Amino acid sequence: MARRKMSAEEVQAYRAERLTQLEGHIERRVEQLVTGEQWLSAVAFAGRFRSRSWLNSLAIAVQHADAHAEGRVPNPSPTYVAGYSEWQKLGRWPASGQTGYIVRSPVFERWASANPGSGEWRRLRFREKPRPGETVRRRMAGTRPGTVWDVSQTDGKPIPERPEPQLLRGEAPAGLWEGVTGQIRAAGFDVVDVPAAKLGTANGMTNFRSKDVLVRSDMDAAARARTALHELGHVLMHDPRTSDRDSRLGVVEVEAESLAAMVCASYGMDPDGYTIPYVAGWASSVEGMKPGEVIRQVGERVRAVACDVLDQLDAPVSGDGKPPAPAPDAPARSARPESAGPSDPGIGTGVEPEPAAEREAVRL
């Protein structure tokens, strides 16, 4: 039996309700981030699922924890998360009774111009085709609620498994040290190995005057890579000449340590060795902002920089939280059974459709 098409008013009310639910999930997760360990857990989760925005990663984490507590998913942490169209391409579909997790998805508009250099563009209506010779660009116009599912909430064809990195304690992924120090040098800094006595209790230090990054030479490979990532965070985010470092002293070290934790989590490295103070302390140190606002801002700032850093490194074997793409010679996708879960009712109601990767991976 075909579903009744929702009216524009019903779609708007449905989306408003879903966004309210999403905001509730995010607020609940933010309130759970009390200790430094809880913060690092959220940062590591975002590193493993970096194809999602910081806020979407918080929302997915808390909704999956609820689903696990209710017995709807077998594992306490999600494995691969994707939207309906992505799962369909892999020959899978939401299992009966699995409602998925609410996330923010972007809404795009298409603009066309016969002469892009003139700055004159016209917005294309839904499904309107550009005129011959026109250039078309897409711009994000807003957000709407979307739905994603963990692989354990779907049925269908088996998906290819990525090899899991197996690092010994103290070992760093091949090429990580070279890649990170290469980015430090590209920013105009020298990387200098120094004995522990020169740094006191610190493992590393960034000097913006001399343009030096000092790293203890007597640590194991994993600790040195972690330290280099921490100092790269300072280099990229905390130059006193171009940032508001002085007004954010309480969060500067948290941002640098969180960047290192997020990148290392992407490579499956052991989380030992990170130190983050209680969240209430540093989240309350930014003048004019509420702690919850600071948590949201710091998390997305760190994630954005971490994604830029990772883009210049060898791709982590563990992926980014999305299911592995099918092989080029994979057979056509399976037909979706009638009992499979529906896609978002907002789709197909006059909103410009977007590719799945853009719908579900916007940085909000």
ZANU-45523 format. One record per residue (C-alpha): residue in three letters; x, y, z. Coordinates in steps of 0.05 Angstrom, whole numbers, plus 5000, padded with zeros to 4 digits. Layout:
<lumdrens>
ALAXYZ...
</lumdrens>
This chain:
<lumdrens>
MET500050005000ALA502950674978ARG504251195031ARG500251845028LYS504452425005MET505352935060SER503153645050ALA508254215055GLU505454405123GLU506053685148VAL513253635123GLN515054295157ALA511954065223TYR515353385218ARG522153705207ALA521254195264GLU519553625311ARG525553225288LEU530253815296THR527653925367GLN529053185382LEU536053255352GLU537553865395GLY535353475456HIS540152905438ILE545953395429GLU544453765494ARG544153105532ARG550852895504VAL554053565520GLU551653505592GLN554852825597LEU561753115582VAL564053245653THR570952935662GLY577052975618GLU576252235602GLN569152335578TRP571352915534LEU576952495504SER572051925491ALA567652405451VAL573752675414ALA576051975397PHE569151795373ALA569052405328GLY575852205301ARG573251515281PHE566951835250ARG570052465222SER565652445160ARG560352725208SER560353415239TRP562153485313LEU554853595332ASN552553005289SER557752565321LEU555152755390ALA548052605367ILE549851935337ALA553651725399VAL548051865448GLN542651555403HIS546750925392ALA547850865467ASP540350905476ALA539150385423HIS544249915455ALA541150015524GLU534349835495GLY537049215460ARG535949475389VAL543349425370PRO548348895392ASN554549315402PRO555749915449SER559150315394PRO557050405321THR561450115266TYR559350405199VAL554050945195ALA550651175130GLY544251455102TYR538851075065SER541551194995GLU548550995014TRP546250335045GLN541850214983LYS547950284938LEU551249724979GLY545149274972ARG542849395043TRP536749725075PRO534149915144ALA531549305181SER524349285201GLY523149675265GLN529750055261THR528350805259GLY535651025253TYR538951645283ILE537052365271VAL542552815243ARG542953495211SER543253475135PRO544654065090VAL539754345040PHE542854604976GLU540655104923ARG543155094852TRP545355744819ALA546855854746SER550856384709ALA552656504637ASN558656904660PRO561156694729GLY566457234730SER561057774729GLY558357564796GLU551257514768TRP547656864786ARG540456634783ARG537556104829LEU534755504793ARG527955244814PHE526954524836ARG528854064777GLU529854664731LYS535254544679PRO540555074665ARG540655424598PRO545855204546GLY552755474564GLU551055634636THR555555444694VAL551955134754ARG554255164826ARG551054904889ARG550655294954MET548555075022ALA542155445040GLY540355125107THR539454475143ARG533953965154PRO533453325194GLY536252705162THR536851975183VAL542751515186TRP543250785207ASP548850365237VAL550549745197SER547549325254GLN540849645239THR540849425166ASP539648785127GLY542248575059LYS548848385027PRO555248325068ILE559648925063PRO567248895053GLU571048935118ARG576849415126PRO583149125158GLU583849365229PRO590649675246GLN594349275298LEU599549715332LEU603949485389ARG604249925450GLY609050495436GLU608750395361ALA606350935313PRO603350825244ALA608450825189GLY609551515160LEU605651885214TRP611652235245GLU614252445177GLY607452685154VAL606153095217THR613053405221GLY612653555147GLN606353975160ILE609854335217ARG615754505172ALA610954725116ALA608155225165GLY615055535173PHE617455195237ASP623554755251VAL622654095288VAL628153995339ASP629453375381VAL631653565451PRO633253185516ALA627953155570ALA631953615615LYS630854195568LEU623254145572GLY622154015645THR615553655654ALA613153785583ASN613853305524GLY614153855473MET613854605463THR612255095407ASN616155755405PHE612756255358ARG618556745363SER624156285343LYS619455865299ASP621655225333VAL617754605355LEU621554215408VAL620053475418ARG623153015471SER627952535438ASP627551995492MET620251785482ASP617451195442ALA614951295371ALA607651345391ALA608951875444ARG613252285396ALA607952265342ARG602652465393THR606953035417ALA608353275347LEU600853275333HIS599653675397GLU604754205376LEU601954215305GLY595354395337HIS598654995369VAL602055185303LEU595455165264MET590655455316HIS594455875367ASP599156365333PRO598656975379ARG599157435319THR593057155284SER588656835338ASP585057045401ARG589656605442ASP590057075501SER582457075511ARG582156315505LEU587956095549GLY583455605585VAL582055215521VAL588555275483GLU591754645512VAL585054275507GLU584654435433ALA591754205419GLU590953565460SER584153425429LEU587053495359ALA592452985375ALA587252515405MET582552575346VAL587952445293CYS590851865334ALA583951555342SER583251565267TYR589351115263GLY587050655319MET592650875366ASP592350725440PRO589151315478ASP593951275537GLY597951905553TYR592852455542THR591152945597ILE584853375596PRO582453745657TYR575253735680VAL570854025626ALA567254525672GLY573954865685TRP576155035615ALA569155085585SER567655635635SER573856035620VAL571756375555GLU568757055571GLY561757185543MET560256455526LYS556455915563PRO560155255576GLY555554875528GLU557155375473VAL564555295485ILE564054535482ARG560454585415GLN565255095387VAL571754765410GLY569554085385GLU567954325315ARG574054765311VAL578554175329ARG574953715282ALA575654195223VAL583154265234ALA583953515246CYS580453385179ASP585253865144VAL591153515177LEU588652825158ASP587453045086GLN594953135081LEU596852475113ASP596351765087ALA589051555094PRO587851165159VAL586450435146SER580450455193GLY576550945149ASP572051515171GLY565851165197LYS562551065129PRO561750365102PRO567150145052ALA565350284979PRO563549664938ALA568749394890PRO568449684819ASP566149014792ALA560948894846PRO554148654822ALA548149114819ARG544849274885SER539448834914ALA532249024908ARG529349334971PRO524048895002GLU517149195017SER518349105091ALA524549535092GLY524450185130PRO522350815093SER526951375074ASP526152075103PRO518952305089GLY521752995073ILE525252735011GLY521452824947THR517153394972GLY520253964933VAL527054024967GLU533054004923PRO536153304928GLU543453244946PRO548652694939ALA548752255002ALA555952445019GLU554053175022ARG547253075055GLU550152715114ALA557252995122VAL556253745127ARG560354105179LEU555254475222
</lumdrens>
